[in-house]
Amino acid sequence: MAFNAKNLTYESKEPAFLRKLKNEYGGSNADRHESQLARPRKQKDNHDDDDEPTYVDEESNDTITRAQYEAILKKEEQVTLEEQHCESLKPNNDSADAHYAAKDVTIENTSRRELVAAIGRTGKRRIAKVIGDDGLDQKGEESSHGTTVGKKSTKPPKKIKLSFSDEVSGESPQTPVASRKSGNVFERRLIETYILENGTDPVTNEELTIDDLIDLKASHTVRPRPPTLTSIPSLLSVFQNEWDALALETYTLKQQLVQTRQELSTALYQHDAAVRVIARLSRERDEARDALSKITLNGGPVSNGDSMQVDSQELSEALAAKVDATQERLSKTRRKRAVPEDWADADIIQSLKSKKISGSLYPGSRLLALDKSGDLALLGGSDGVAGVFSVSQNEVLQTLNGGGGGITDGLWAADRAIIATSTGNVKIFDDGSEVSSFSGHAGKAASVSLHPSGEILASVGADKSYIFYDLESSKIATQVFTNSALTAAAFHPDGHLFAAGGTDGQIKVFDVKSGANVANFESSGPIQSLSFSENGTWLASVTEGENNVSIWDLRKAAQIKSLEIGSAVSSVRWDYTGQFLMAAGPSGVSVQQYSKGTKEWTELLRSGTEAVTGEWGPRAQSIVTLGPDGSVTEFAQS
C-alpha cells in the first residue's frame, strides 16, 4: 500500500472556540450549515426613483441627496458672483483691498468651502459628481450652467508623474515609459500592445503613437512575495503540507534504518564467517606442524618411532660434548700440523693428465664422493638410482635405490654411503643395503655434510631449514629454520661451526651446539658450493653463474680474495693441506695454489674437460671429476 499522509486521521478534540460557537449557534449539530440562512437585506424605499442619478461628494466619497447637491451648486454661484464683483472694483479703489481681504477671510473661515463644478468644467475643482444622470443633453452641456462637457479645452501639458506605477496593470513597471501627452507611466510591453490595437491613451483616450513614448530610467524593482498566510484556510493548507512532509521524512528514515540494520547484519555474518575460516586454517596449520614433528625414521634395522624436535636450537648434551671434544682435539694440532711427506706438490699437480675411465653411468648426476681409499666413487642420477663405482676396476659395484626423486648430493661416512634426494629423504646404506632413512625436510634435500667427528650428519633443504642427525642412534638431533631456501652446506674443520648457503645469496654461519647465527656473508646470487680450508680461517664459495671463486676470512668476516677462473664454476674443493683449491665447471677444471711465503695465488692446472663436480684423490696425487653426461674422468700422472 502506497504511503499517503493525507489518509491519516486525527482523533484530537475540537478547539474550545469551535465548541463555544457550536453551543451558541445551534449546539453541537454538525449539519447546521446545510440550510442556508437568509442574509439581511436593506429594505427598498418605494419612494426612490430607480432612474434617478446618484450624487457623490468627491472629497468624502459619500453619497448625497439631490437637495444637498443643489445647495452646493447655489453656494458656488454665490461665491462666484462675489469674486467677479471684487475683481471689477479692485483697480479703482485701493481701500477696497481691505474690504475684499476681510471678505476672503470670512469665506475661508466658513465651516466648509465647497466649490462644486460639473463634470468636464475647466478651471474648477470638482467637489461633487453625478453618476448615471441621463438628463444631460447629447451635446454634453450641463442643464444648469450650459457649459459643454466634451468640449476640448486648452490646457498646459501635464507633468510626468514621479511615482512609477503602470496605469494599465497597476504594478511597478519593469521597463517604464511615459506619455508625452498625458504624462502617465506605462509598461512598455503593455502600452505598445494597446497602442497597436487602439491607437489611443488608455487613460485619457487621446490619440497616442509609439513615438510619443519616452523611456524612463528606473532601478530594477523586486516584486514582493504575495501574502499567502493571511487566512485560516491558507494556514491550514500550510500546516497540512508540513505535516505530510514530516510524515514522509519519518517514513524515509525508518526505511533507511531497516536497510542499515540489514547491512550491519550482513557485515556481522561475513565477519563471523571470516573468523571461522581463520580458526579452521589455524587449526590445520597446527595439525600440520604436529604431523611434521612426528615424522618417524623409515626402514632399516635401527628404525624407530621417535619424533624429531621442531625449531630446536641446541644439541643434546651428549652430542654437544662430542663437538667440544672434537674441536679441542683438532684445533690444538691444526697450526702445528705439517704437510705429509708423500703429499703432491706443484710439479705433480701441473703434470696431471685427464683420462676418461667410464661412459655415461648416471645421466643428470651431480653427485660424486670418494671414500678414504680414493677408489670407490659414490654416484647418483636424476632417476633416483645411485651406485658405488670402482675407479680402478672401472665398474659399478653396488646399486642403491633412492626411493624416488633425483639424487642431489651424497658422501661417505666411514664405510657407509649417504645420499640425499629431491623428495627430502636422506638415506644411509651399509654394504649396499639401506639401514636408515630420514624424511625431515618438507621439500628438496639439497646438500649434506659430515661433521669431523664422523657421528653428526647435516642436511639443508628447500624448506629453509637445516637438520642435524645423530648417526649413532639414527635420530634427528635438531632442526633449525632460516629465512631462505638452503642449497649448500659444509662443516668447519674443527667442527664447532656450520655454514649454509641460500638462494638469497647469503652464507649463514651457525654455532653447531646452540644453533645461533654467528656470521653472514653476502654474495651476488644463489650459493652452489661451499668448502672450508684446513687452515680453519678461510671459506671458499661459488655463486651460481659466476666465473670466480670467493675467498672469505672468518676472522675478518669479509671477502679477502676473488679468484677469476675465466669460465663458469659449479663446484669448489680444498685439499687436505689447504694450499690447493680445485674449481670445476662446464668449461673445465682449474687448480689454484696459495703460497704462504709470497701470499700470492698461482694457477697450476687448467683443463678443458667438462665437469659438474670434482674430488681430490689420495694424497692429492689425482683428481676425479664427473661430467654432465654422467661419465667419470680421472686426472693422474701419465
C-alpha positions as CSV (number, residue, x, y, z in Angstrom):
1,M,0.0,0.0,0.0
2,A,1.4,3.4,-1.0
3,F,2.1,5.8,1.7
4,N,-0.2,8.9,1.7
5,A,-0.1,11.3,4.5
6,K,-3.5,12.7,3.7
7,N,-5.1,9.4,4.6
8,L,-4.1,9.9,8.2
9,T,-6.9,10.6,10.6
10,Y,-6.7,12.9,13.6
11,E,-8.5,12.0,16.8
12,S,-7.9,15.2,18.7
13,K,-10.7,17.2,20.3
14,E,-12.1,20.3,18.6
15,P,-10.7,23.6,19.8
16,A,-12.5,25.4,22.6
17,F,-13.7,28.3,20.4
18,L,-15.3,25.9,17.9
19,R,-17.2,24.1,20.7
20,K,-18.3,27.5,22.0
21,L,-19.6,28.6,18.6
22,K,-21.5,25.3,18.2
23,N,-23.2,25.7,21.5
24,E,-24.1,29.3,20.8
25,Y,-25.4,28.7,17.3
26,G,-27.4,25.5,17.4
27,G,-25.5,23.3,19.8
28,S,-23.3,20.6,18.5
29,N,-25.3,20.0,15.4
30,A,-22.8,19.5,12.7
31,D,-25.4,20.0,9.9
32,R,-26.4,23.5,11.0
33,H,-25.0,24.9,7.7
34,E,-26.8,22.6,5.4
35,S,-29.8,25.0,5.1
36,Q,-28.6,28.4,4.2
37,L,-29.7,31.3,6.4
38,A,-31.3,34.4,4.8
39,R,-28.9,37.3,4.7
40,P,-30.3,40.6,5.9
41,R,-31.0,43.0,3.1
42,K,-31.9,46.7,3.1
43,Q,-35.5,47.3,2.5
44,K,-36.2,49.1,-0.7
45,D,-37.7,52.6,-0.4
46,N,-40.7,52.7,-2.6
47,H,-40.3,56.5,-3.0
48,D,-36.9,56.1,-4.5
49,D,-36.8,56.5,-8.2
50,D,-34.6,53.8,-9.8
51,D,-33.9,56.0,-12.8
52,E,-32.7,59.0,-10.6
53,P,-29.0,59.6,-10.8
54,T,-26.7,59.1,-7.8
55,Y,-24.8,62.1,-6.3
56,V,-21.3,61.6,-4.7
57,D,-19.2,64.0,-2.7
58,E,-15.7,63.8,-4.2
59,E,-13.9,64.8,-1.0
60,S,-15.5,62.4,1.4
61,N,-16.7,59.9,-1.3
62,D,-20.1,59.8,0.4
63,T,-23.5,59.6,-1.4
64,I,-25.5,62.8,-1.1
65,T,-29.1,63.7,-2.0
66,R,-30.2,65.8,-4.9
67,A,-31.2,68.6,-2.5
68,Q,-27.7,68.7,-1.0
69,Y,-26.2,68.7,-4.4
70,E,-28.4,71.7,-5.5
71,A,-27.4,73.5,-2.3
72,I,-23.8,73.0,-3.1
73,L,-24.4,74.5,-6.5
74,K,-26.1,77.5,-5.1
75,K,-23.2,78.2,-2.7
76,E,-20.8,78.0,-5.6
77,E,-22.8,80.5,-7.7
78,Q,-22.8,83.0,-4.8
79,V,-19.1,82.7,-4.3
80,T,-18.5,83.2,-8.0
81,L,-20.6,86.4,-8.1
82,E,-18.7,87.8,-5.1
83,E,-15.3,87.1,-6.8
84,Q,-16.4,88.7,-10.0
85,H,-17.6,91.8,-8.1
86,C,-14.3,92.1,-6.3
87,E,-12.3,91.9,-9.5
88,S,-14.4,94.7,-11.1
89,L,-13.8,97.1,-8.1
90,K,-10.2,96.3,-7.3
91,P,-8.3,98.6,-9.9
92,N,-10.2,101.9,-9.0
93,N,-10.2,101.8,-5.2
94,D,-7.3,100.9,-3.0
95,S,-9.4,100.9,0.1
96,A,-11.4,98.0,-1.3
97,D,-8.5,95.7,-0.8
98,A,-9.1,95.6,2.9
99,H,-12.8,95.0,2.3
100,Y,-12.3,92.1,0.0
101,A,-9.5,90.7,2.0
102,A,-11.7,90.6,5.0
103,K,-14.4,89.1,2.8
104,D,-12.0,86.4,1.7
105,V,-11.1,85.7,5.3
106,T,-14.8,85.3,6.0
107,I,-15.2,82.9,3.1
108,E,-12.1,80.9,4.3
109,N,-13.4,80.7,7.8
110,T,-16.7,79.3,6.8
111,S,-17.4,75.8,8.1
112,R,-16.8,74.3,4.6
113,R,-15.9,75.9,1.4
114,E,-17.5,73.6,-1.2
115,L,-16.8,74.6,-4.8
116,V,-18.9,72.4,-7.0
117,A,-18.2,72.1,-10.7
118,A,-20.0,69.9,-13.3
119,I,-18.1,67.0,-14.9
120,G,-15.8,68.4,-17.7
121,R,-15.9,72.0,-16.3
122,T,-12.5,73.7,-16.8
123,G,-10.7,75.8,-14.2
124,K,-12.9,74.5,-11.3
125,R,-12.1,71.7,-8.7
126,R,-14.9,69.1,-8.8
127,I,-16.4,68.7,-5.3
128,A,-19.4,66.5,-6.4
129,K,-20.2,64.4,-9.4
130,V,-23.3,62.9,-10.9
131,I,-23.4,59.2,-11.7
132,G,-25.9,57.9,-14.2
133,D,-27.6,61.3,-15.0
134,D,-29.4,60.9,-18.2
135,G,-30.8,64.4,-18.0
136,L,-27.7,65.8,-19.7
137,D,-28.3,66.6,-23.4
138,Q,-26.4,64.6,-26.0
139,K,-24.2,67.6,-26.8
140,G,-22.5,67.4,-23.5
141,E,-24.0,70.6,-21.9
142,E,-24.9,71.0,-18.3
143,S,-28.6,71.7,-17.6
144,S,-27.9,74.5,-15.1
145,H,-24.6,76.1,-16.3
146,G,-24.7,75.5,-20.0
147,T,-21.0,74.5,-20.1
148,T,-20.1,71.9,-22.7
149,V,-18.7,68.8,-21.0
150,G,-17.0,67.1,-24.0
151,K,-15.6,70.3,-25.5
152,K,-11.8,70.3,-25.9
153,S,-10.2,72.9,-23.6
154,T,-6.8,74.5,-24.0
155,K,-4.7,73.1,-21.1
156,P,-1.0,73.2,-20.5
157,P,0.8,69.8,-21.0
158,K,0.7,67.6,-17.9
159,K,3.8,66.9,-15.9
160,I,5.2,63.4,-15.7
161,K,4.3,61.6,-12.6
162,L,7.1,60.8,-10.2
163,S,5.5,57.6,-8.8
164,F,6.3,54.8,-11.3
165,S,3.2,52.7,-11.4
166,D,1.7,51.3,-14.6
167,E,-1.6,52.9,-15.3
168,V,-2.7,49.7,-17.2
169,S,-1.7,46.8,-14.9
170,G,-1.4,48.8,-11.6
171,E,2.0,47.2,-10.9
172,S,5.5,48.7,-10.9
173,P,6.8,48.6,-14.4
174,Q,9.9,46.7,-15.3
175,T,10.6,48.8,-18.4
176,P,8.8,52.2,-17.7
177,V,7.9,54.7,-20.4
178,A,5.9,58.0,-20.1
179,S,3.4,59.5,-22.4
180,R,4.3,62.9,-23.9
181,K,0.6,64.0,-23.9
182,S,-0.8,62.7,-20.6
183,G,2.4,62.2,-18.6
184,N,1.2,58.8,-17.4
185,V,3.7,56.0,-16.8
186,F,3.2,52.6,-18.5
187,E,4.9,49.3,-19.0
188,R,6.5,49.4,-22.5
189,R,5.3,46.0,-23.5
190,L,1.7,46.6,-22.4
191,I,1.3,50.2,-23.8
192,E,2.8,49.2,-27.2
193,T,0.3,46.4,-27.5
194,Y,-2.5,48.7,-26.5
195,I,-1.4,51.4,-29.0
196,L,-1.2,48.9,-31.8
197,E,-4.7,47.7,-31.1
198,N,-6.5,51.1,-30.2
199,G,-4.1,54.0,-31.1
200,T,-5.2,56.0,-28.0
201,D,-4.0,56.7,-24.5
202,P,-5.7,54.1,-22.2
203,V,-6.3,56.8,-19.5
204,T,-7.3,60.0,-21.5
205,N,-8.4,58.3,-24.7
206,E,-6.3,60.8,-26.6
207,E,-4.6,59.8,-29.8
208,L,-1.2,58.3,-29.0
209,T,1.6,56.7,-31.0
210,I,4.7,54.8,-30.1
211,D,6.8,57.8,-30.9
212,D,5.1,59.7,-28.1
213,L,6.6,57.4,-25.5
214,I,9.6,58.5,-23.5
215,D,11.9,55.9,-21.9
216,L,12.4,56.4,-18.2
217,K,15.4,55.3,-16.2
218,A,14.5,53.3,-13.1
219,S,16.1,50.8,-10.8
220,H,15.1,47.2,-11.0
221,T,12.1,46.6,-8.9
222,V,11.9,43.4,-6.8
223,R,8.4,42.2,-6.7
224,P,7.4,41.3,-3.1
225,R,6.2,37.8,-2.4
226,P,2.5,37.7,-2.4
227,P,1.0,37.1,1.0
228,T,-0.3,33.6,1.5
229,L,-0.7,33.2,5.2
230,T,-3.4,35.8,5.6
231,S,-6.3,33.4,6.2
232,I,-7.2,30.4,8.2
233,P,-7.6,28.1,5.1
234,S,-4.2,29.1,3.9
235,L,-2.7,28.4,7.3
236,L,-4.4,25.0,7.5
237,S,-3.1,24.2,4.0
238,V,0.5,25.1,5.0
239,F,0.2,23.0,8.2
240,Q,-1.2,20.1,6.2
241,N,1.8,20.3,3.8
242,E,4.3,20.5,6.6
243,W,2.7,17.5,8.3
244,D,2.8,15.5,5.1
245,A,6.5,16.4,4.7
246,L,7.2,15.4,8.3
247,A,5.4,12.1,8.0
248,L,7.1,11.3,4.7
249,E,10.5,12.1,6.2
250,T,9.8,9.9,9.1
251,Y,8.8,7.0,6.8
252,T,12.0,7.5,4.8
253,L,14.2,7.5,7.9
254,K,12.5,4.2,9.0
255,Q,13.3,2.7,5.6
256,Q,16.9,3.8,5.9
257,L,17.1,2.4,9.4
258,V,15.9,-1.0,8.2
259,Q,18.4,-1.0,5.3
260,T,21.2,-0.1,7.7
261,R,20.2,-2.9,10.0
262,Q,20.3,-5.4,7.1
263,E,23.8,-4.2,6.0
264,L,25.0,-4.4,9.6
265,S,23.6,-7.9,9.9
266,T,25.4,-8.9,6.6
267,A,28.7,-7.4,7.8
268,L,28.5,-9.2,11.1
269,Y,27.7,-12.5,9.3
270,Q,30.7,-12.0,7.0
271,H,32.9,-11.2,10.0
272,D,31.8,-14.3,11.8
273,A,32.5,-16.4,8.6
274,A,36.0,-14.9,8.3
275,V,36.7,-15.7,12.0
276,R,35.6,-19.3,11.4
277,V,37.9,-19.6,8.4
278,I,40.8,-18.2,10.3
279,A,40.2,-20.6,13.1
280,R,40.0,-23.5,10.7
281,L,43.2,-22.5,9.0
282,S,45.0,-22.0,12.3
283,R,43.9,-25.5,13.4
284,E,45.1,-27.1,10.1
285,R,48.4,-25.3,10.5
286,D,48.8,-26.6,14.0
287,E,47.9,-30.1,12.9
288,A,50.5,-29.9,10.0
289,R,53.2,-28.7,12.4
290,D,52.3,-31.5,14.8
291,A,52.4,-34.1,12.0
292,L,55.7,-32.7,10.8
293,S,57.2,-33.0,14.3
294,K,56.1,-36.6,14.5
295,I,57.7,-37.8,11.2
296,T,59.4,-41.2,12.0
297,L,62.5,-42.8,10.7
298,N,61.6,-45.3,8.0
299,G,63.2,-48.7,7.1
300,G,66.4,-50.3,8.3
301,P,67.2,-52.3,11.4
302,V,67.7,-49.1,13.5
303,S,64.4,-47.5,12.5
304,N,62.3,-46.3,15.4
305,G,59.2,-44.1,16.0
306,D,60.8,-41.3,17.9
307,S,59.7,-37.9,16.8
308,M,62.1,-35.1,15.8
309,Q,62.3,-31.7,17.6
310,V,61.0,-28.9,15.5
311,D,62.7,-25.5,15.8
312,S,65.1,-26.9,18.5
313,Q,68.2,-24.7,18.7
314,E,70.5,-26.7,20.8
315,L,72.1,-30.2,20.6
316,S,71.7,-32.7,23.3
317,E,74.4,-32.8,26.0
318,A,75.9,-35.9,24.6
319,L,76.3,-34.5,21.1
320,A,77.5,-31.1,22.4
321,A,80.2,-32.9,24.4
322,K,81.3,-34.7,21.2
323,V,81.5,-31.4,19.4
324,D,83.6,-29.8,22.1
325,A,85.9,-32.8,22.3
326,T,86.4,-32.8,18.5
327,Q,87.1,-29.1,18.4
328,E,89.6,-29.3,21.2
329,R,91.5,-32.2,19.6
330,L,91.7,-30.7,16.1
331,S,92.3,-27.1,17.0
332,K,95.4,-27.9,19.1
333,T,97.3,-29.7,16.3
334,R,96.0,-27.6,13.3
335,R,98.6,-24.9,13.2
336,K,101.5,-27.3,14.1
337,R,100.5,-29.9,11.5
338,A,103.0,-30.3,8.8
339,V,102.3,-31.3,5.2
340,P,102.6,-35.1,4.8
341,E,105.8,-36.2,3.0
342,D,104.0,-38.1,0.2
343,W,101.7,-35.2,-0.5
344,A,101.5,-33.8,-4.0
345,D,103.4,-30.6,-4.8
346,A,103.1,-28.0,-7.5
347,D,105.1,-30.0,-10.0
348,I,102.8,-33.1,-9.6
349,I,99.7,-31.0,-10.0
350,Q,101.0,-29.5,-13.2
351,S,101.8,-32.9,-14.6
352,L,98.3,-34.3,-14.2
353,K,96.6,-35.5,-17.4
354,S,92.9,-36.3,-17.9
355,K,91.7,-39.8,-18.7
356,K,88.2,-40.8,-19.3
357,I,87.6,-44.1,-17.5
358,S,83.9,-44.7,-18.0
359,G,81.0,-43.9,-20.2
360,S,77.7,-42.3,-19.2
361,L,76.7,-44.1,-16.0
362,Y,74.1,-41.9,-14.4
363,P,72.8,-39.1,-16.7
364,G,71.9,-35.9,-14.9
365,S,74.0,-36.8,-12.0
366,R,75.5,-34.1,-9.7
367,L,76.8,-36.5,-7.0
368,L,80.5,-37.6,-6.8
369,A,82.0,-38.6,-3.5
370,L,85.2,-40.6,-2.9
371,D,85.9,-42.8,0.1
372,K,89.2,-42.7,2.0
373,S,90.9,-45.1,-0.3
374,G,90.0,-43.0,-3.3
375,D,88.9,-46.0,-5.3
376,L,85.2,-46.1,-4.6
377,A,83.1,-43.3,-6.0
378,L,79.5,-42.7,-5.0
379,L,77.4,-41.6,-7.9
380,G,73.7,-40.8,-8.4
381,G,71.4,-39.8,-11.2
382,S,68.2,-37.9,-11.7
383,D,66.2,-41.2,-11.9
384,G,66.6,-41.8,-8.1
385,V,69.2,-44.5,-8.5
386,A,72.7,-44.3,-7.0
387,G,75.7,-46.6,-7.3
388,V,79.2,-47.4,-6.0
389,F,81.7,-47.2,-8.8
390,S,85.2,-48.6,-8.6
391,V,87.7,-46.3,-10.3
392,S,90.4,-48.9,-10.5
393,Q,88.2,-51.6,-11.9
394,N,86.1,-49.2,-14.0
395,E,82.8,-50.8,-13.0
396,V,79.7,-50.3,-10.8
397,L,80.0,-52.5,-7.7
398,Q,76.7,-51.7,-5.9
399,T,73.4,-50.1,-6.9
400,L,71.5,-48.1,-4.3
401,N,67.7,-47.3,-4.5
402,G,66.9,-43.7,-3.6
403,G,63.2,-44.4,-3.3
404,G,62.0,-41.9,-5.9
405,G,63.2,-38.4,-6.9
406,G,66.6,-37.4,-8.2
407,I,69.8,-37.9,-6.3
408,T,71.0,-34.4,-5.2
409,D,74.1,-35.0,-3.0
410,G,75.9,-37.7,-1.1
411,L,79.0,-38.6,0.9
412,W,80.9,-41.4,2.7
413,A,80.7,-41.8,6.5
414,A,83.4,-44.4,7.1
415,D,82.2,-47.4,5.1
416,R,78.5,-46.2,4.8
417,A,77.2,-44.4,1.8
418,I,74.7,-41.5,2.4
419,I,72.6,-39.9,-0.2
420,A,70.0,-37.1,-0.3
421,T,67.1,-36.9,-2.7
422,S,64.9,-34.3,-4.2
423,T,61.9,-35.6,-2.3
424,G,63.5,-34.6,1.0
425,N,64.7,-38.0,2.1
426,V,68.2,-38.8,3.5
427,K,69.2,-42.4,3.2
428,I,72.1,-44.4,4.8
429,F,73.4,-47.6,3.1
430,D,75.8,-50.1,4.5
431,D,77.3,-52.6,2.1
432,G,74.6,-51.8,-0.5
433,S,71.6,-52.2,2.0
434,E,69.6,-49.3,3.4
435,V,70.0,-49.1,7.2
436,S,68.3,-45.7,7.9
437,S,66.1,-43.2,6.3
438,F,65.1,-39.7,7.4
439,S,62.3,-37.6,6.0
440,G,62.8,-34.4,7.9
441,H,62.7,-31.9,5.0
442,A,59.3,-30.8,3.6
443,G,61.0,-30.3,0.2
444,K,64.2,-31.0,-1.6
445,A,67.2,-32.0,0.4
446,A,69.8,-30.1,-1.5
447,S,73.1,-30.9,0.2
448,V,74.7,-33.0,3.0
449,S,77.9,-32.6,5.1
450,L,79.6,-34.8,7.7
451,H,81.0,-33.5,11.0
452,P,84.7,-34.1,11.6
453,S,83.8,-36.4,14.5
454,G,82.0,-38.7,12.0
455,E,79.0,-39.0,14.2
456,I,76.8,-36.0,13.2
457,L,75.3,-35.6,9.7
458,A,73.9,-32.3,8.4
459,S,71.5,-31.7,5.6
460,V,70.0,-28.5,4.2
461,G,66.8,-28.2,2.1
462,A,64.4,-26.0,0.2
463,D,62.2,-25.8,3.3
464,K,64.6,-23.2,4.7
465,S,65.9,-25.5,7.4
466,Y,69.0,-27.5,8.2
467,I,68.9,-30.7,10.2
468,F,71.5,-32.4,12.3
469,Y,71.3,-36.3,12.6
470,D,72.8,-38.4,15.3
471,L,74.3,-41.3,13.2
472,E,74.9,-43.4,16.2
473,S,71.3,-43.5,17.3
474,S,69.8,-42.8,13.8
475,K,67.8,-39.9,15.2
476,I,67.2,-36.4,14.2
477,A,69.1,-34.3,16.7
478,T,67.8,-30.8,15.8
479,Q,66.2,-28.8,13.1
480,V,66.8,-25.1,12.6
481,F,64.8,-22.9,10.2
482,T,66.2,-19.8,8.4
483,N,64.7,-17.1,6.3
484,S,65.6,-18.6,2.8
485,A,65.9,-21.9,1.0
486,L,69.3,-23.5,1.5
487,T,71.4,-25.0,-1.3
488,A,74.9,-25.8,0.1
489,A,76.4,-27.0,3.4
490,A,79.8,-27.5,5.0
491,F,81.2,-28.1,8.5
492,H,84.3,-26.2,9.8
493,P,87.4,-28.5,10.0
494,D,87.2,-28.1,13.8
495,G,83.5,-29.0,13.9
496,H,82.2,-26.0,16.0
497,L,80.8,-24.0,13.1
498,F,78.4,-24.9,10.3
499,A,78.0,-22.9,7.1
500,A,74.9,-23.0,4.9
501,G,74.4,-21.1,1.6
502,G,71.0,-19.9,0.5
503,T,69.1,-18.9,-2.6
504,D,69.2,-15.3,-1.3
505,G,73.0,-15.1,-1.8
506,Q,73.8,-15.3,1.9
507,I,76.3,-17.6,3.5
508,K,75.0,-18.1,7.1
509,V,77.4,-19.4,9.7
510,F,75.9,-21.1,12.7
511,D,77.2,-22.3,16.0
512,V,76.8,-26.1,16.0
513,K,75.8,-26.5,19.6
514,S,73.4,-23.6,20.1
515,G,72.2,-23.1,16.6
516,A,72.9,-19.4,16.8
517,N,73.7,-17.4,13.7
518,V,77.2,-16.1,14.3
519,A,78.1,-14.6,10.9
520,N,76.7,-13.8,7.5
521,F,78.5,-13.2,4.2
522,E,76.7,-11.5,1.3
523,S,77.1,-12.8,-2.2
524,S,75.6,-11.7,-5.6
525,G,73.4,-14.8,-6.2
526,P,72.4,-18.3,-5.0
527,I,75.2,-20.3,-3.5
528,Q,76.2,-23.5,-5.3
529,S,79.1,-24.9,-3.4
530,L,81.0,-24.3,-0.1
531,S,84.3,-25.6,1.2
532,F,86.3,-24.8,4.3
533,S,90.1,-24.6,4.2
534,E,92.1,-26.8,6.6
535,N,93.8,-23.7,8.0
536,G,90.5,-23.0,9.8
537,T,90.1,-19.4,8.7
538,W,89.2,-19.4,5.1
539,L,85.9,-20.4,3.4
540,A,85.6,-20.8,-0.4
541,S,82.2,-20.3,-2.1
542,V,80.8,-20.5,-5.6
543,T,77.9,-18.4,-6.8
544,E,75.6,-19.6,-9.5
545,G,76.5,-18.3,-12.9
546,E,79.7,-16.6,-11.7
547,N,83.2,-17.1,-13.2
548,N,85.1,-16.6,-10.0
549,V,85.6,-18.2,-6.6
550,S,85.2,-16.0,-3.4
551,I,87.5,-16.5,-0.5
552,W,86.1,-15.3,2.9
553,D,88.2,-14.8,6.1
554,L,86.3,-15.9,9.2
555,R,88.4,-13.7,11.4
556,K,87.7,-10.5,9.4
557,A,84.2,-11.6,8.5
558,A,84.9,-10.3,5.0
559,Q,85.9,-11.4,1.5
560,I,89.7,-11.3,1.0
561,K,90.1,-12.7,-2.5
562,S,88.1,-13.3,-5.7
563,L,89.8,-15.9,-7.9
564,E,89.0,-15.3,-11.5
565,I,88.7,-18.7,-13.2
566,G,87.7,-17.5,-16.7
567,S,84.6,-19.7,-17.0
568,A,81.5,-20.7,-15.1
569,V,82.2,-22.6,-11.9
570,S,79.8,-25.1,-10.2
571,S,82.0,-26.8,-7.6
572,V,85.0,-26.0,-5.4
573,R,87.2,-28.2,-3.1
574,W,90.2,-27.5,-0.9
575,D,92.8,-30.2,-0.5
576,Y,93.8,-31.5,3.0
577,T,96.8,-29.2,3.4
578,G,94.9,-26.0,2.4
579,Q,97.3,-25.0,-0.3
580,F,95.5,-26.2,-3.4
581,L,92.0,-25.2,-4.5
582,M,90.2,-27.0,-7.3
583,A,87.4,-25.4,-9.2
584,A,85.2,-27.4,-11.6
585,G,82.7,-26.2,-14.2
586,P,81.1,-26.8,-17.6
587,S,84.2,-25.3,-19.3
588,G,86.8,-27.3,-17.5
589,V,88.9,-27.8,-14.3
590,S,91.3,-25.4,-12.7
591,V,93.7,-25.8,-9.7
592,Q,94.9,-22.7,-7.9
593,Q,97.8,-22.7,-5.3
594,Y,98.3,-20.2,-2.4
595,S,101.9,-19.6,-1.3
596,K,102.2,-18.6,2.4
597,G,105.6,-17.1,1.7
598,T,104.6,-14.8,-1.1
599,K,100.9,-14.7,-0.2
600,E,100.0,-15.0,-3.8
601,W,97.8,-17.2,-5.9
602,T,99.1,-19.2,-8.8
603,E,97.1,-21.3,-11.3
604,L,98.8,-24.7,-11.6
605,L,96.3,-26.6,-13.8
606,R,93.7,-25.7,-16.4
607,S,91.9,-28.4,-18.4
608,G,89.1,-28.1,-20.9
609,T,87.4,-31.3,-19.7
610,E,83.8,-30.6,-18.8
611,A,82.9,-31.3,-15.2
612,V,80.0,-30.8,-12.9
613,T,81.9,-31.5,-9.7
614,G,85.3,-33.0,-8.7
615,E,87.1,-34.6,-5.8
616,W,90.8,-34.9,-4.7
617,G,92.3,-38.3,-4.9
618,P,94.6,-39.9,-2.3
619,R,97.4,-37.6,-1.2
620,A,96.3,-35.1,-3.9
621,Q,98.1,-37.2,-6.5
622,S,95.0,-37.4,-8.6
623,I,91.6,-35.7,-9.3
624,V,88.4,-37.4,-10.2
625,T,85.6,-35.4,-11.9
626,L,82.0,-36.1,-13.0
627,G,80.9,-34.9,-16.4
628,P,77.5,-33.6,-17.4
629,D,76.7,-36.8,-19.1
630,G,77.4,-38.9,-16.0
631,S,80.8,-40.1,-17.1
632,V,83.8,-40.3,-14.8
633,T,87.2,-38.7,-15.7
634,E,90.5,-39.1,-13.7
635,F,93.4,-36.7,-13.8
636,A,96.6,-38.5,-12.9
637,Q,100.2,-38.6,-13.8
638,S,101.0,-40.4,-17.1
